[in-house]
Amino acid sequence: MIYASREQLEEVWGADFIGDLLPEDVDTAEAVGGALARASGEIDLYLSARYPLPLAAAPAALITPCANIAVYMLAIRHTALTTTIEERYKQTVDLLKRIADGKAGLGEDEPRVSTDPGTSAGGAFFSASPRMFSRERLP
């Protein structure tokens, strides 16, 4: 699943910035689409530690992280890396690590975990025999 579109990438970083980032001989649509796909793949590496993939829908909270990673990938590929791009990439990776560790979430798009004791995604279940002893005193 791709977590951000080209339009969303341009909203986060600016269309002129993205245009200036790429050399003239590069197909912008192809380069940006590939970078967004690779960025989404990197995000999935972190999310897979906590969520079953693919997610039902792309969380809005992942638009900016996807855009930041994509711009980092475009800048590295075309030797246009700046301190700002690198810092935003590092902050994004830190956020993704916190999400993977359960210290942060995906906001209102957080996938819901079933608490129904009769269901299990993996088909496993637990059962126990009736209690043989209790704490009650016999008369």
C-alpha positions as semicolon CSV with decimal commas, in nm:
position;residue;x (nm);y (nm);z (nm)
1;M;0,000;0,000;0,000
2;I;0,128;0,346;-0,089
3;Y;0,084;0,584;0,206
4;A;0,108;0,914;0,017
5;S;0,029;1,040;-0,331
6;R;0,238;1,275;-0,543
7;E;-0,007;1,554;-0,462
8;Q;0,033;1,491;-0,088
9;L;0,411;1,482;-0,128
10;E;0,395;1,821;-0,297
11;E;0,170;1,955;-0,019
12;V;0,428;1,854;0,243
13;W;0,745;1,964;0,059
14;G;0,619;2,198;-0,214
15;A;0,589;2,130;-0,586
16;D;0,876;2,364;-0,673
17;F;1,107;2,192;-0,426
18;I;1,031;1,848;-0,571
19;G;1,083;1,985;-0,922
20;D;1,417;2,137;-0,824
21;L;1,525;1,817;-0,652
22;L;1,520;1,610;-0,970
23;P;1,748;1,651;-1,272
24;E;1,582;1,760;-1,596
25;D;1,651;1,430;-1,773
26;V;1,451;1,228;-1,515
27;D;1,083;1,142;-1,563
28;T;0,937;1,317;-1,258
29;A;0,621;1,104;-1,238
30;E;0,820;0,781;-1,252
31;A;1,085;0,896;-1,004
32;V;0,831;1,028;-0,752
33;G;0,606;0,722;-0,787
34;G;0,900;0,488;-0,733
35;A;1,023;0,685;-0,433
36;L;0,676;0,680;-0,273
37;A;0,651;0,304;-0,329
38;R;0,994;0,243;-0,174
39;A;0,914;0,477;0,115
40;S;0,589;0,289;0,180
41;G;0,784;-0,037;0,175
42;E;1,022;0,100;0,437
43;I;0,727;0,208;0,651
44;D;0,580;-0,143;0,621
45;L;0,902;-0,286;0,767
46;Y;0,834;-0,096;1,089
47;L;0,457;-0,144;1,093
48;S;0,487;-0,520;1,046
49;A;0,636;-0,544;1,395
50;R;0,303;-0,434;1,539
51;Y;0,023;-0,465;1,282
52;P;-0,090;-0,730;1,037
53;L;-0,029;-0,598;0,685
54;P;-0,167;-0,473;0,459
55;L;-0,363;-0,223;0,667
56;A;-0,730;-0,184;0,577
57;A;-0,675;0,180;0,478
58;A;-0,382;0,417;0,455
59;P;-0,362;0,609;0,786
60;A;-0,347;0,985;0,747
61;A;-0,068;0,988;1,008
62;L;0,165;0,819;0,757
63;I;0,138;1,081;0,480
64;T;0,417;1,303;0,613
65;P;0,649;1,014;0,709
66;C;0,604;0,866;0,362
67;A;0,673;1,203;0,200
68;N;0,985;1,256;0,414
69;I;1,129;0,914;0,328
70;A;1,047;0,957;-0,041
71;V;1,223;1,295;-0,058
72;Y;1,524;1,146;0,123
73;M;1,538;0,866;-0,134
74;L;1,509;1,111;-0,423
75;A;1,780;1,334;-0,276
76;I;2,021;1,045;-0,217
77;R;1,959;0,914;-0,566
78;H;2,034;1,250;-0,725
79;T;2,298;1,377;-0,480
80;A;2,083;1,665;-0,358
81;L;2,079;1,572;0,010
82;T;2,051;1,865;0,250
83;T;2,068;1,878;0,628
84;T;1,693;1,947;0,644
85;I;1,607;1,643;0,435
86;E;1,837;1,422;0,641
87;E;1,701;1,552;0,974
88;R;1,339;1,499;0,867
89;Y;1,429;1,146;0,756
90;K;1,591;1,068;1,093
91;Q;1,288;1,209;1,280
92;T;1,060;0,995;1,065
93;V;1,259;0,679;1,137
94;D;1,248;0,759;1,510
95;L;0,870;0,796;1,488
96;L;0,836;0,466;1,303
97;K;1,050;0,293;1,567
98;R;0,821;0,431;1,840
99;I;0,516;0,306;1,650
100;A;0,676;-0,038;1,612
101;D;0,753;-0,046;1,986
102;G;0,397;0,053;2,077
103;K;0,504;0,389;2,222
104;A;0,316;0,580;1,951
105;G;0,020;0,498;1,733
106;L;-0,149;0,586;1,409
107;G;-0,401;0,828;1,558
108;E;-0,766;0,793;1,465
109;D;-0,674;0,536;1,198
110;E;-0,524;0,298;1,455
111;P;-0,621;-0,059;1,357
112;R;-0,860;-0,211;1,609
113;V;-0,767;-0,532;1,786
114;S;-1,050;-0,770;1,863
115;T;-1,106;-0,837;2,232
116;D;-1,368;-1,105;2,166
117;P;-1,238;-1,417;2,343
118;G;-1,389;-1,640;2,077
119;T;-1,184;-1,499;1,788
120;S;-0,823;-1,528;1,692
121;A;-0,651;-1,419;1,374
122;G;-0,420;-1,721;1,385
123;G;-0,685;-1,976;1,477
124;A;-0,540;-2,044;1,822
125;F;-0,757;-2,059;2,131
126;F;-0,720;-2,136;2,501
127;S;-0,927;-2,364;2,714
128;A;-0,908;-2,491;3,070
129;S;-1,069;-2,760;3,278
130;P;-1,314;-2,659;3,550
131;R;-1,155;-2,551;3,877
132;M;-1,085;-2,842;4,113
133;F;-0,997;-2,644;4,425
134;S;-1,119;-2,318;4,568
135;R;-1,037;-2,092;4,862
136;E;-1,364;-2,158;5,033
137;R;-1,345;-2,343;5,364
138;L;-1,536;-2,660;5,394
139;P;-1,785;-2,680;5,685
